[in-house]
Amino acid sequence: MALGFPVALKALGVIHKSELDAVRLNLRDAESVSTAAHDLGPLGTGLYVERMVRDGVAELLVGFTRDPMFGAVMTLGTGGVLVELLRDSVTLMLPATRDDIEAALRGLKLFPLLDGYRGRPKADVAAAIDAISGIAAFVQQNAGEIEELDINPLIVCTEGKGAWIADALLVLGDKKNV
């Protein structure tokens, strides 16, 4: 299956890609991909190309850390470049039910955007909950190995268009703790 255009190109192994200009978006042809690859190549450990997500309504942060006392803990919040600016997040203990996840999303300052704020399109909240639940299940199944997992952003598209992981950082712990 062909990926098609437009695409995004990212430098791998780079944290805070947007701050380091390590991502190029909306590349519409092979020549622009080649030029971007030449620019990004020296910034990381490799390159990653993915199709552009369309119809995005909002970006979420979905993070997991291993607390020494409580085990895996999940943070949901406003994602993308607004993470540090808005500091809009909630923390949940795992396991978290779909209802827990939905309630957490509804508690975010960002939620009105997901719900069609001022006549804007509504987001595919059900797909976001599905994605977050699936990621949480993965973390729980691999809790002995995962020290940290940060997904930022999880792009939530318009109703019926899904929710898509655009970037992630996975930190594995010491296997002795498994």
Chimera marker file (.cmm) of the C-alpha trace (Angstrom):
<marker_set name="trace">
<marker id="1" x="0.000" y="0.000" z="0.000" r="1" g="1" b="0" radius="0.5"/>
<marker id="2" x="1.405" y="3.391" z="-1.000" r="1" g="1" b="0" radius="0.5"/>
<marker id="3" x="1.665" y="6.043" z="1.676" r="1" g="1" b="0" radius="0.5"/>
<marker id="4" x="0.744" y="8.895" z="-0.649" r="1" g="1" b="0" radius="0.5"/>
<marker id="5" x="1.124" y="12.615" z="-0.037" r="1" g="1" b="0" radius="0.5"/>
<marker id="6" x="1.120" y="14.769" z="1.990" r="1" g="1" b="0" radius="0.5"/>
<marker id="7" x="3.455" y="13.263" z="4.595" r="1" g="1" b="0" radius="0.5"/>
<marker id="8" x="5.333" y="14.267" z="7.720" r="1" g="1" b="0" radius="0.5"/>
<marker id="9" x="9.046" y="13.588" z="8.155" r="1" g="1" b="0" radius="0.5"/>
<marker id="10" x="10.619" y="13.419" z="11.616" r="1" g="1" b="0" radius="0.5"/>
<marker id="11" x="14.091" y="12.957" z="13.029" r="1" g="1" b="0" radius="0.5"/>
<marker id="12" x="14.176" y="9.922" z="15.327" r="1" g="1" b="0" radius="0.5"/>
<marker id="13" x="15.747" y="9.997" z="18.778" r="1" g="1" b="0" radius="0.5"/>
<marker id="14" x="14.929" y="13.675" z="19.295" r="1" g="1" b="0" radius="0.5"/>
<marker id="15" x="12.835" y="14.956" z="22.197" r="1" g="1" b="0" radius="0.5"/>
<marker id="16" x="10.824" y="18.170" z="21.639" r="1" g="1" b="0" radius="0.5"/>
<marker id="17" x="11.084" y="17.906" z="17.875" r="1" g="1" b="0" radius="0.5"/>
<marker id="18" x="9.208" y="21.144" z="17.195" r="1" g="1" b="0" radius="0.5"/>
<marker id="19" x="11.606" y="23.152" z="19.372" r="1" g="1" b="0" radius="0.5"/>
<marker id="20" x="14.595" y="21.740" z="17.492" r="1" g="1" b="0" radius="0.5"/>
<marker id="21" x="12.948" y="22.096" z="14.060" r="1" g="1" b="0" radius="0.5"/>
<marker id="22" x="13.256" y="18.309" z="13.711" r="1" g="1" b="0" radius="0.5"/>
<marker id="23" x="9.915" y="17.745" z="11.989" r="1" g="1" b="0" radius="0.5"/>
<marker id="24" x="8.583" y="18.772" z="8.596" r="1" g="1" b="0" radius="0.5"/>
<marker id="25" x="4.855" y="18.709" z="7.879" r="1" g="1" b="0" radius="0.5"/>
<marker id="26" x="2.680" y="18.692" z="4.759" r="1" g="1" b="0" radius="0.5"/>
<marker id="27" x="5.410" y="17.520" z="2.398" r="1" g="1" b="0" radius="0.5"/>
<marker id="28" x="3.558" y="17.191" z="-0.908" r="1" g="1" b="0" radius="0.5"/>
<marker id="29" x="6.067" y="15.587" z="-3.273" r="1" g="1" b="0" radius="0.5"/>
<marker id="30" x="9.239" y="13.479" z="-3.441" r="1" g="1" b="0" radius="0.5"/>
<marker id="31" x="11.463" y="16.507" z="-3.949" r="1" g="1" b="0" radius="0.5"/>
<marker id="32" x="10.259" y="18.210" z="-0.735" r="1" g="1" b="0" radius="0.5"/>
<marker id="33" x="10.713" y="14.918" z="1.175" r="1" g="1" b="0" radius="0.5"/>
<marker id="34" x="14.262" y="14.617" z="-0.161" r="1" g="1" b="0" radius="0.5"/>
<marker id="35" x="15.114" y="18.194" z="0.810" r="1" g="1" b="0" radius="0.5"/>
<marker id="36" x="13.635" y="17.716" z="4.295" r="1" g="1" b="0" radius="0.5"/>
<marker id="37" x="15.504" y="14.412" z="4.730" r="1" g="1" b="0" radius="0.5"/>
<marker id="38" x="18.776" y="16.159" z="3.889" r="1" g="1" b="0" radius="0.5"/>
<marker id="39" x="18.047" y="18.866" z="6.505" r="1" g="1" b="0" radius="0.5"/>
<marker id="40" x="16.813" y="16.498" z="9.247" r="1" g="1" b="0" radius="0.5"/>
<marker id="41" x="19.292" y="13.644" z="8.785" r="1" g="1" b="0" radius="0.5"/>
<marker id="42" x="22.040" y="15.078" z="11.021" r="1" g="1" b="0" radius="0.5"/>
<marker id="43" x="19.613" y="15.899" z="13.871" r="1" g="1" b="0" radius="0.5"/>
<marker id="44" x="18.745" y="12.394" z="15.025" r="1" g="1" b="0" radius="0.5"/>
<marker id="45" x="19.387" y="8.673" z="14.825" r="1" g="1" b="0" radius="0.5"/>
<marker id="46" x="17.322" y="8.192" z="11.676" r="1" g="1" b="0" radius="0.5"/>
<marker id="47" x="14.228" y="9.435" z="9.897" r="1" g="1" b="0" radius="0.5"/>
<marker id="48" x="10.564" y="8.469" z="10.090" r="1" g="1" b="0" radius="0.5"/>
<marker id="49" x="7.955" y="9.285" z="7.472" r="1" g="1" b="0" radius="0.5"/>
<marker id="50" x="4.213" y="9.049" z="8.091" r="1" g="1" b="0" radius="0.5"/>
<marker id="51" x="1.069" y="10.211" z="6.379" r="1" g="1" b="0" radius="0.5"/>
<marker id="52" x="-0.330" y="13.532" z="7.523" r="1" g="1" b="0" radius="0.5"/>
<marker id="53" x="-3.308" y="13.281" z="9.828" r="1" g="1" b="0" radius="0.5"/>
<marker id="54" x="-6.224" y="15.290" z="8.457" r="1" g="1" b="0" radius="0.5"/>
<marker id="55" x="-9.302" y="16.687" z="10.171" r="1" g="1" b="0" radius="0.5"/>
<marker id="56" x="-7.616" y="17.085" z="13.555" r="1" g="1" b="0" radius="0.5"/>
<marker id="57" x="-9.779" y="18.793" z="16.168" r="1" g="1" b="0" radius="0.5"/>
<marker id="58" x="-7.429" y="18.712" z="19.159" r="1" g="1" b="0" radius="0.5"/>
<marker id="59" x="-4.176" y="17.221" z="20.403" r="1" g="1" b="0" radius="0.5"/>
<marker id="60" x="-3.874" y="15.226" z="23.612" r="1" g="1" b="0" radius="0.5"/>
<marker id="61" x="-0.980" y="14.143" z="25.775" r="1" g="1" b="0" radius="0.5"/>
<marker id="62" x="-1.195" y="10.541" z="27.006" r="1" g="1" b="0" radius="0.5"/>
<marker id="63" x="1.622" y="9.756" z="29.406" r="1" g="1" b="0" radius="0.5"/>
<marker id="64" x="2.544" y="6.850" z="31.658" r="1" g="1" b="0" radius="0.5"/>
<marker id="65" x="5.128" y="6.598" z="34.388" r="1" g="1" b="0" radius="0.5"/>
<marker id="66" x="5.944" y="3.935" z="36.921" r="1" g="1" b="0" radius="0.5"/>
<marker id="67" x="5.429" y="5.170" z="40.463" r="1" g="1" b="0" radius="0.5"/>
<marker id="68" x="7.392" y="3.121" z="43.024" r="1" g="1" b="0" radius="0.5"/>
<marker id="69" x="4.391" y="2.946" z="45.351" r="1" g="1" b="0" radius="0.5"/>
<marker id="70" x="1.394" y="2.839" z="43.004" r="1" g="1" b="0" radius="0.5"/>
<marker id="71" x="2.755" y="1.217" z="39.850" r="1" g="1" b="0" radius="0.5"/>
<marker id="72" x="1.721" y="2.497" z="36.429" r="1" g="1" b="0" radius="0.5"/>
<marker id="73" x="0.113" y="5.946" z="36.497" r="1" g="1" b="0" radius="0.5"/>
<marker id="74" x="-1.491" y="7.662" z="33.485" r="1" g="1" b="0" radius="0.5"/>
<marker id="75" x="-1.580" y="11.387" z="32.741" r="1" g="1" b="0" radius="0.5"/>
<marker id="76" x="-4.078" y="12.794" z="30.227" r="1" g="1" b="0" radius="0.5"/>
<marker id="77" x="-3.967" y="16.391" z="29.138" r="1" g="1" b="0" radius="0.5"/>
<marker id="78" x="-3.836" y="19.032" z="26.481" r="1" g="1" b="0" radius="0.5"/>
<marker id="79" x="-1.106" y="17.973" z="24.072" r="1" g="1" b="0" radius="0.5"/>
<marker id="80" x="1.058" y="19.268" z="21.293" r="1" g="1" b="0" radius="0.5"/>
<marker id="81" x="2.933" y="22.495" z="21.806" r="1" g="1" b="0" radius="0.5"/>
<marker id="82" x="0.360" y="23.636" z="24.406" r="1" g="1" b="0" radius="0.5"/>
<marker id="83" x="1.447" y="21.089" z="27.060" r="1" g="1" b="0" radius="0.5"/>
<marker id="84" x="3.752" y="23.386" z="29.019" r="1" g="1" b="0" radius="0.5"/>
<marker id="85" x="1.787" y="26.539" z="28.222" r="1" g="1" b="0" radius="0.5"/>
<marker id="86" x="-1.649" y="25.445" z="29.484" r="1" g="1" b="0" radius="0.5"/>
<marker id="87" x="-0.663" y="22.776" z="32.045" r="1" g="1" b="0" radius="0.5"/>
<marker id="88" x="-4.077" y="21.167" z="31.605" r="1" g="1" b="0" radius="0.5"/>
<marker id="89" x="-3.844" y="17.571" z="32.786" r="1" g="1" b="0" radius="0.5"/>
<marker id="90" x="-5.265" y="14.929" z="35.092" r="1" g="1" b="0" radius="0.5"/>
<marker id="91" x="-3.630" y="11.822" z="36.567" r="1" g="1" b="0" radius="0.5"/>
<marker id="92" x="-5.307" y="8.414" z="36.771" r="1" g="1" b="0" radius="0.5"/>
<marker id="93" x="-4.253" y="5.230" z="38.505" r="1" g="1" b="0" radius="0.5"/>
<marker id="94" x="-4.218" y="2.092" z="36.381" r="1" g="1" b="0" radius="0.5"/>
<marker id="95" x="-6.251" y="0.131" z="35.668" r="1" g="1" b="0" radius="0.5"/>
<marker id="96" x="-8.592" y="2.858" z="34.442" r="1" g="1" b="0" radius="0.5"/>
<marker id="97" x="-11.986" y="2.077" z="32.950" r="1" g="1" b="0" radius="0.5"/>
<marker id="98" x="-13.400" y="3.683" z="29.808" r="1" g="1" b="0" radius="0.5"/>
<marker id="99" x="-15.696" y="5.689" z="32.099" r="1" g="1" b="0" radius="0.5"/>
<marker id="100" x="-12.668" y="6.892" z="34.102" r="1" g="1" b="0" radius="0.5"/>
<marker id="101" x="-10.947" y="7.976" z="30.898" r="1" g="1" b="0" radius="0.5"/>
<marker id="102" x="-14.040" y="9.754" z="29.564" r="1" g="1" b="0" radius="0.5"/>
<marker id="103" x="-14.556" y="11.565" z="32.889" r="1" g="1" b="0" radius="0.5"/>
<marker id="104" x="-10.906" y="12.640" z="32.865" r="1" g="1" b="0" radius="0.5"/>
<marker id="105" x="-11.218" y="13.985" z="29.314" r="1" g="1" b="0" radius="0.5"/>
<marker id="106" x="-14.416" y="15.834" z="30.210" r="1" g="1" b="0" radius="0.5"/>
<marker id="107" x="-12.565" y="17.465" z="33.120" r="1" g="1" b="0" radius="0.5"/>
<marker id="108" x="-9.914" y="19.030" z="30.893" r="1" g="1" b="0" radius="0.5"/>
<marker id="109" x="-10.086" y="22.705" z="29.936" r="1" g="1" b="0" radius="0.5"/>
<marker id="110" x="-9.582" y="21.424" z="26.382" r="1" g="1" b="0" radius="0.5"/>
<marker id="111" x="-12.773" y="19.331" z="26.402" r="1" g="1" b="0" radius="0.5"/>
<marker id="112" x="-15.061" y="22.023" z="24.904" r="1" g="1" b="0" radius="0.5"/>
<marker id="113" x="-12.919" y="21.831" z="21.724" r="1" g="1" b="0" radius="0.5"/>
<marker id="114" x="-13.527" y="18.071" z="21.597" r="1" g="1" b="0" radius="0.5"/>
<marker id="115" x="-17.246" y="18.715" z="22.050" r="1" g="1" b="0" radius="0.5"/>
<marker id="116" x="-17.665" y="21.134" z="19.127" r="1" g="1" b="0" radius="0.5"/>
<marker id="117" x="-16.893" y="24.482" z="20.766" r="1" g="1" b="0" radius="0.5"/>
<marker id="118" x="-18.636" y="27.440" z="19.080" r="1" g="1" b="0" radius="0.5"/>
<marker id="119" x="-19.967" y="25.417" z="16.176" r="1" g="1" b="0" radius="0.5"/>
<marker id="120" x="-16.682" y="23.708" z="15.348" r="1" g="1" b="0" radius="0.5"/>
<marker id="121" x="-16.784" y="20.037" z="14.361" r="1" g="1" b="0" radius="0.5"/>
<marker id="122" x="-17.056" y="17.547" z="17.215" r="1" g="1" b="0" radius="0.5"/>
<marker id="123" x="-14.110" y="15.256" z="17.813" r="1" g="1" b="0" radius="0.5"/>
<marker id="124" x="-14.128" y="11.473" z="17.679" r="1" g="1" b="0" radius="0.5"/>
<marker id="125" x="-14.078" y="11.164" z="21.479" r="1" g="1" b="0" radius="0.5"/>
<marker id="126" x="-15.017" y="7.471" z="21.313" r="1" g="1" b="0" radius="0.5"/>
<marker id="127" x="-11.940" y="6.792" z="19.149" r="1" g="1" b="0" radius="0.5"/>
<marker id="128" x="-9.775" y="8.770" z="21.585" r="1" g="1" b="0" radius="0.5"/>
<marker id="129" x="-11.087" y="6.683" z="24.479" r="1" g="1" b="0" radius="0.5"/>
<marker id="130" x="-10.461" y="3.493" z="22.465" r="1" g="1" b="0" radius="0.5"/>
<marker id="131" x="-6.892" y="4.578" z="21.736" r="1" g="1" b="0" radius="0.5"/>
<marker id="132" x="-6.174" y="5.617" z="25.328" r="1" g="1" b="0" radius="0.5"/>
<marker id="133" x="-7.681" y="2.376" z="26.670" r="1" g="1" b="0" radius="0.5"/>
<marker id="134" x="-5.573" y="0.334" z="24.270" r="1" g="1" b="0" radius="0.5"/>
<marker id="135" x="-2.405" y="2.176" z="25.177" r="1" g="1" b="0" radius="0.5"/>
<marker id="136" x="-3.163" y="1.754" z="28.897" r="1" g="1" b="0" radius="0.5"/>
<marker id="137" x="-3.696" y="-1.992" z="28.367" r="1" g="1" b="0" radius="0.5"/>
<marker id="138" x="-0.342" y="-2.214" z="26.571" r="1" g="1" b="0" radius="0.5"/>
<marker id="139" x="1.376" y="-0.404" z="29.448" r="1" g="1" b="0" radius="0.5"/>
<marker id="140" x="-0.231" y="-2.712" z="32.006" r="1" g="1" b="0" radius="0.5"/>
<marker id="141" x="0.783" y="-5.829" z="30.034" r="1" g="1" b="0" radius="0.5"/>
<marker id="142" x="4.370" y="-4.554" z="29.895" r="1" g="1" b="0" radius="0.5"/>
<marker id="143" x="4.493" y="-2.751" z="33.246" r="1" g="1" b="0" radius="0.5"/>
<marker id="144" x="7.651" y="-4.548" z="34.354" r="1" g="1" b="0" radius="0.5"/>
<marker id="145" x="9.586" y="-3.167" z="31.396" r="1" g="1" b="0" radius="0.5"/>
<marker id="146" x="8.103" y="0.288" z="30.749" r="1" g="1" b="0" radius="0.5"/>
<marker id="147" x="9.548" y="3.077" z="32.839" r="1" g="1" b="0" radius="0.5"/>
<marker id="148" x="7.837" y="5.835" z="30.866" r="1" g="1" b="0" radius="0.5"/>
<marker id="149" x="5.686" y="6.234" z="27.759" r="1" g="1" b="0" radius="0.5"/>
<marker id="150" x="4.728" y="9.660" z="26.433" r="1" g="1" b="0" radius="0.5"/>
<marker id="151" x="2.424" y="10.064" z="23.470" r="1" g="1" b="0" radius="0.5"/>
<marker id="152" x="2.292" y="13.659" z="22.352" r="1" g="1" b="0" radius="0.5"/>
<marker id="153" x="0.294" y="14.339" z="20.417" r="1" g="1" b="0" radius="0.5"/>
<marker id="154" x="-2.575" y="11.933" z="20.110" r="1" g="1" b="0" radius="0.5"/>
<marker id="155" x="-4.450" y="13.795" z="17.379" r="1" g="1" b="0" radius="0.5"/>
<marker id="156" x="-8.208" y="13.470" z="17.795" r="1" g="1" b="0" radius="0.5"/>
<marker id="157" x="-9.978" y="13.975" z="14.479" r="1" g="1" b="0" radius="0.5"/>
<marker id="158" x="-13.572" y="14.818" z="13.638" r="1" g="1" b="0" radius="0.5"/>
<marker id="159" x="-16.296" y="12.271" z="14.463" r="1" g="1" b="0" radius="0.5"/>
<marker id="160" x="-15.784" y="9.053" z="12.578" r="1" g="1" b="0" radius="0.5"/>
<marker id="161" x="-12.182" y="9.904" z="11.560" r="1" g="1" b="0" radius="0.5"/>
<marker id="162" x="-10.380" y="8.381" z="14.565" r="1" g="1" b="0" radius="0.5"/>
<marker id="163" x="-7.532" y="9.340" z="16.861" r="1" g="1" b="0" radius="0.5"/>
<marker id="164" x="-3.920" y="8.936" z="15.756" r="1" g="1" b="0" radius="0.5"/>
<marker id="165" x="-0.583" y="8.806" z="17.546" r="1" g="1" b="0" radius="0.5"/>
<marker id="166" x="1.675" y="11.357" z="15.877" r="1" g="1" b="0" radius="0.5"/>
<marker id="167" x="4.701" y="10.990" z="18.164" r="1" g="1" b="0" radius="0.5"/>
<marker id="168" x="5.797" y="8.856" z="21.108" r="1" g="1" b="0" radius="0.5"/>
<marker id="169" x="8.704" y="8.391" z="23.478" r="1" g="1" b="0" radius="0.5"/>
<marker id="170" x="9.247" y="5.025" z="25.190" r="1" g="1" b="0" radius="0.5"/>
<marker id="171" x="11.734" y="4.550" z="28.041" r="1" g="1" b="0" radius="0.5"/>
<marker id="172" x="12.404" y="0.997" z="29.134" r="1" g="1" b="0" radius="0.5"/>
<marker id="173" x="13.541" y="0.231" z="32.670" r="1" g="1" b="0" radius="0.5"/>
<marker id="174" x="16.133" y="-2.128" z="34.040" r="1" g="1" b="0" radius="0.5"/>
<marker id="175" x="15.189" y="-5.722" z="33.254" r="1" g="1" b="0" radius="0.5"/>
<marker id="176" x="16.234" y="-6.700" z="36.812" r="1" g="1" b="0" radius="0.5"/>
<marker id="177" x="13.031" y="-5.070" z="38.049" r="1" g="1" b="0" radius="0.5"/>
<marker id="178" x="10.801" y="-7.245" z="35.860" r="1" g="1" b="0" radius="0.5"/>
<link id1="1" id2="2" r="1" g="1" b="0" radius="0.2"/>
<link id1="2" id2="3" r="1" g="1" b="0" radius="0.2"/>
<link id1="3" id2="4" r="1" g="1" b="0" radius="0.2"/>
<link id1="4" id2="5" r="1" g="1" b="0" radius="0.2"/>
<link id1="5" id2="6" r="1" g="1" b="0" radius="0.2"/>
<link id1="6" id2="7" r="1" g="1" b="0" radius="0.2"/>
<link id1="7" id2="8" r="1" g="1" b="0" radius="0.2"/>
<link id1="8" id2="9" r="1" g="1" b="0" radius="0.2"/>
<link id1="9" id2="10" r="1" g="1" b="0" radius="0.2"/>
<link id1="10" id2="11" r="1" g="1" b="0" radius="0.2"/>
<link id1="11" id2="12" r="1" g="1" b="0" radius="0.2"/>
<link id1="12" id2="13" r="1" g="1" b="0" radius="0.2"/>
<link id1="13" id2="14" r="1" g="1" b="0" radius="0.2"/>
<link id1="14" id2="15" r="1" g="1" b="0" radius="0.2"/>
<link id1="15" id2="16" r="1" g="1" b="0" radius="0.2"/>
<link id1="16" id2="17" r="1" g="1" b="0" radius="0.2"/>
<link id1="17" id2="18" r="1" g="1" b="0" radius="0.2"/>
<link id1="18" id2="19" r="1" g="1" b="0" radius="0.2"/>
<link id1="19" id2="20" r="1" g="1" b="0" radius="0.2"/>
<link id1="20" id2="21" r="1" g="1" b="0" radius="0.2"/>
<link id1="21" id2="22" r="1" g="1" b="0" radius="0.2"/>
<link id1="22" id2="23" r="1" g="1" b="0" radius="0.2"/>
<link id1="23" id2="24" r="1" g="1" b="0" radius="0.2"/>
<link id1="24" id2="25" r="1" g="1" b="0" radius="0.2"/>
<link id1="25" id2="26" r="1" g="1" b="0" radius="0.2"/>
<link id1="26" id2="27" r="1" g="1" b="0" radius="0.2"/>
<link id1="27" id2="28" r="1" g="1" b="0" radius="0.2"/>
<link id1="28" id2="29" r="1" g="1" b="0" radius="0.2"/>
<link id1="29" id2="30" r="1" g="1" b="0" radius="0.2"/>
<link id1="30" id2="31" r="1" g="1" b="0" radius="0.2"/>
<link id1="31" id2="32" r="1" g="1" b="0" radius="0.2"/>
<link id1="32" id2="33" r="1" g="1" b="0" radius="0.2"/>
<link id1="33" id2="34" r="1" g="1" b="0" radius="0.2"/>
<link id1="34" id2="35" r="1" g="1" b="0" radius="0.2"/>
<link id1="35" id2="36" r="1" g="1" b="0" radius="0.2"/>
<link id1="36" id2="37" r="1" g="1" b="0" radius="0.2"/>
<link id1="37" id2="38" r="1" g="1" b="0" radius="0.2"/>
<link id1="38" id2="39" r="1" g="1" b="0" radius="0.2"/>
<link id1="39" id2="40" r="1" g="1" b="0" radius="0.2"/>
<link id1="40" id2="41" r="1" g="1" b="0" radius="0.2"/>
<link id1="41" id2="42" r="1" g="1" b="0" radius="0.2"/>
<link id1="42" id2="43" r="1" g="1" b="0" radius="0.2"/>
<link id1="43" id2="44" r="1" g="1" b="0" radius="0.2"/>
<link id1="44" id2="45" r="1" g="1" b="0" radius="0.2"/>
<link id1="45" id2="46" r="1" g="1" b="0" radius="0.2"/>
<link id1="46" id2="47" r="1" g="1" b="0" radius="0.2"/>
<link id1="47" id2="48" r="1" g="1" b="0" radius="0.2"/>
<link id1="48" id2="49" r="1" g="1" b="0" radius="0.2"/>
<link id1="49" id2="50" r="1" g="1" b="0" radius="0.2"/>
<link id1="50" id2="51" r="1" g="1" b="0" radius="0.2"/>
<link id1="51" id2="52" r="1" g="1" b="0" radius="0.2"/>
<link id1="52" id2="53" r="1" g="1" b="0" radius="0.2"/>
<link id1="53" id2="54" r="1" g="1" b="0" radius="0.2"/>
<link id1="54" id2="55" r="1" g="1" b="0" radius="0.2"/>
<link id1="55" id2="56" r="1" g="1" b="0" radius="0.2"/>
<link id1="56" id2="57" r="1" g="1" b="0" radius="0.2"/>
<link id1="57" id2="58" r="1" g="1" b="0" radius="0.2"/>
<link id1="58" id2="59" r="1" g="1" b="0" radius="0.2"/>
<link id1="59" id2="60" r="1" g="1" b="0" radius="0.2"/>
<link id1="60" id2="61" r="1" g="1" b="0" radius="0.2"/>
<link id1="61" id2="62" r="1" g="1" b="0" radius="0.2"/>
<link id1="62" id2="63" r="1" g="1" b="0" radius="0.2"/>
<link id1="63" id2="64" r="1" g="1" b="0" radius="0.2"/>
<link id1="64" id2="65" r="1" g="1" b="0" radius="0.2"/>
<link id1="65" id2="66" r="1" g="1" b="0" radius="0.2"/>
<link id1="66" id2="67" r="1" g="1" b="0" radius="0.2"/>
<link id1="67" id2="68" r="1" g="1" b="0" radius="0.2"/>
<link id1="68" id2="69" r="1" g="1" b="0" radius="0.2"/>
<link id1="69" id2="70" r="1" g="1" b="0" radius="0.2"/>
<link id1="70" id2="71" r="1" g="1" b="0" radius="0.2"/>
<link id1="71" id2="72" r="1" g="1" b="0" radius="0.2"/>
<link id1="72" id2="73" r="1" g="1" b="0" radius="0.2"/>
<link id1="73" id2="74" r="1" g="1" b="0" radius="0.2"/>
<link id1="74" id2="75" r="1" g="1" b="0" radius="0.2"/>
<link id1="75" id2="76" r="1" g="1" b="0" radius="0.2"/>
<link id1="76" id2="77" r="1" g="1" b="0" radius="0.2"/>
<link id1="77" id2="78" r="1" g="1" b="0" radius="0.2"/>
<link id1="78" id2="79" r="1" g="1" b="0" radius="0.2"/>
<link id1="79" id2="80" r="1" g="1" b="0" radius="0.2"/>
<link id1="80" id2="81" r="1" g="1" b="0" radius="0.2"/>
<link id1="81" id2="82" r="1" g="1" b="0" radius="0.2"/>
<link id1="82" id2="83" r="1" g="1" b="0" radius="0.2"/>
<link id1="83" id2="84" r="1" g="1" b="0" radius="0.2"/>
<link id1="84" id2="85" r="1" g="1" b="0" radius="0.2"/>
<link id1="85" id2="86" r="1" g="1" b="0" radius="0.2"/>
<link id1="86" id2="87" r="1" g="1" b="0" radius="0.2"/>
<link id1="87" id2="88" r="1" g="1" b="0" radius="0.2"/>
<link id1="88" id2="89" r="1" g="1" b="0" radius="0.2"/>
<link id1="89" id2="90" r="1" g="1" b="0" radius="0.2"/>
<link id1="90" id2="91" r="1" g="1" b="0" radius="0.2"/>
<link id1="91" id2="92" r="1" g="1" b="0" radius="0.2"/>
<link id1="92" id2="93" r="1" g="1" b="0" radius="0.2"/>
<link id1="93" id2="94" r="1" g="1" b="0" radius="0.2"/>
<link id1="94" id2="95" r="1" g="1" b="0" radius="0.2"/>
<link id1="95" id2="96" r="1" g="1" b="0" radius="0.2"/>
<link id1="96" id2="97" r="1" g="1" b="0" radius="0.2"/>
<link id1="97" id2="98" r="1" g="1" b="0" radius="0.2"/>
<link id1="98" id2="99" r="1" g="1" b="0" radius="0.2"/>
<link id1="99" id2="100" r="1" g="1" b="0" radius="0.2"/>
<link id1="100" id2="101" r="1" g="1" b="0" radius="0.2"/>
<link id1="101" id2="102" r="1" g="1" b="0" radius="0.2"/>
<link id1="102" id2="103" r="1" g="1" b="0" radius="0.2"/>
<link id1="103" id2="104" r="1" g="1" b="0" radius="0.2"/>
<link id1="104" id2="105" r="1" g="1" b="0" radius="0.2"/>
<link id1="105" id2="106" r="1" g="1" b="0" radius="0.2"/>
<link id1="106" id2="107" r="1" g="1" b="0" radius="0.2"/>
<link id1="107" id2="108" r="1" g="1" b="0" radius="0.2"/>
<link id1="108" id2="109" r="1" g="1" b="0" radius="0.2"/>
<link id1="109" id2="110" r="1" g="1" b="0" radius="0.2"/>
<link id1="110" id2="111" r="1" g="1" b="0" radius="0.2"/>
<link id1="111" id2="112" r="1" g="1" b="0" radius="0.2"/>
<link id1="112" id2="113" r="1" g="1" b="0" radius="0.2"/>
<link id1="113" id2="114" r="1" g="1" b="0" radius="0.2"/>
<link id1="114" id2="115" r="1" g="1" b="0" radius="0.2"/>
<link id1="115" id2="116" r="1" g="1" b="0" radius="0.2"/>
<link id1="116" id2="117" r="1" g="1" b="0" radius="0.2"/>
<link id1="117" id2="118" r="1" g="1" b="0" radius="0.2"/>
<link id1="118" id2="119" r="1" g="1" b="0" radius="0.2"/>
<link id1="119" id2="120" r="1" g="1" b="0" radius="0.2"/>
<link id1="120" id2="121" r="1" g="1" b="0" radius="0.2"/>
<link id1="121" id2="122" r="1" g="1" b="0" radius="0.2"/>
<link id1="122" id2="123" r="1" g="1" b="0" radius="0.2"/>
<link id1="123" id2="124" r="1" g="1" b="0" radius="0.2"/>
<link id1="124" id2="125" r="1" g="1" b="0" radius="0.2"/>
<link id1="125" id2="126" r="1" g="1" b="0" radius="0.2"/>
<link id1="126" id2="127" r="1" g="1" b="0" radius="0.2"/>
<link id1="127" id2="128" r="1" g="1" b="0" radius="0.2"/>
<link id1="128" id2="129" r="1" g="1" b="0" radius="0.2"/>
<link id1="129" id2="130" r="1" g="1" b="0" radius="0.2"/>
<link id1="130" id2="131" r="1" g="1" b="0" radius="0.2"/>
<link id1="131" id2="132" r="1" g="1" b="0" radius="0.2"/>
<link id1="132" id2="133" r="1" g="1" b="0" radius="0.2"/>
<link id1="133" id2="134" r="1" g="1" b="0" radius="0.2"/>
<link id1="134" id2="135" r="1" g="1" b="0" radius="0.2"/>
<link id1="135" id2="136" r="1" g="1" b="0" radius="0.2"/>
<link id1="136" id2="137" r="1" g="1" b="0" radius="0.2"/>
<link id1="137" id2="138" r="1" g="1" b="0" radius="0.2"/>
<link id1="138" id2="139" r="1" g="1" b="0" radius="0.2"/>
<link id1="139" id2="140" r="1" g="1" b="0" radius="0.2"/>
<link id1="140" id2="141" r="1" g="1" b="0" radius="0.2"/>
<link id1="141" id2="142" r="1" g="1" b="0" radius="0.2"/>
<link id1="142" id2="143" r="1" g="1" b="0" radius="0.2"/>
<link id1="143" id2="144" r="1" g="1" b="0" radius="0.2"/>
<link id1="144" id2="145" r="1" g="1" b="0" radius="0.2"/>
<link id1="145" id2="146" r="1" g="1" b="0" radius="0.2"/>
<link id1="146" id2="147" r="1" g="1" b="0" radius="0.2"/>
<link id1="147" id2="148" r="1" g="1" b="0" radius="0.2"/>
<link id1="148" id2="149" r="1" g="1" b="0" radius="0.2"/>
<link id1="149" id2="150" r="1" g="1" b="0" radius="0.2"/>
<link id1="150" id2="151" r="1" g="1" b="0" radius="0.2"/>
<link id1="151" id2="152" r="1" g="1" b="0" radius="0.2"/>
<link id1="152" id2="153" r="1" g="1" b="0" radius="0.2"/>
<link id1="153" id2="154" r="1" g="1" b="0" radius="0.2"/>
<link id1="154" id2="155" r="1" g="1" b="0" radius="0.2"/>
<link id1="155" id2="156" r="1" g="1" b="0" radius="0.2"/>
<link id1="156" id2="157" r="1" g="1" b="0" radius="0.2"/>
<link id1="157" id2="158" r="1" g="1" b="0" radius="0.2"/>
<link id1="158" id2="159" r="1" g="1" b="0" radius="0.2"/>
<link id1="159" id2="160" r="1" g="1" b="0" radius="0.2"/>
<link id1="160" id2="161" r="1" g="1" b="0" radius="0.2"/>
<link id1="161" id2="162" r="1" g="1" b="0" radius="0.2"/>
<link id1="162" id2="163" r="1" g="1" b="0" radius="0.2"/>
<link id1="163" id2="164" r="1" g="1" b="0" radius="0.2"/>
<link id1="164" id2="165" r="1" g="1" b="0" radius="0.2"/>
<link id1="165" id2="166" r="1" g="1" b="0" radius="0.2"/>
<link id1="166" id2="167" r="1" g="1" b="0" radius="0.2"/>
<link id1="167" id2="168" r="1" g="1" b="0" radius="0.2"/>
<link id1="168" id2="169" r="1" g="1" b="0" radius="0.2"/>
<link id1="169" id2="170" r="1" g="1" b="0" radius="0.2"/>
<link id1="170" id2="171" r="1" g="1" b="0" radius="0.2"/>
<link id1="171" id2="172" r="1" g="1" b="0" radius="0.2"/>
<link id1="172" id2="173" r="1" g="1" b="0" radius="0.2"/>
<link id1="173" id2="174" r="1" g="1" b="0" radius="0.2"/>
<link id1="174" id2="175" r="1" g="1" b="0" radius="0.2"/>
<link id1="175" id2="176" r="1" g="1" b="0" radius="0.2"/>
<link id1="176" id2="177" r="1" g="1" b="0" radius="0.2"/>
<link id1="177" id2="178" r="1" g="1" b="0" radius="0.2"/>
</marker_set>
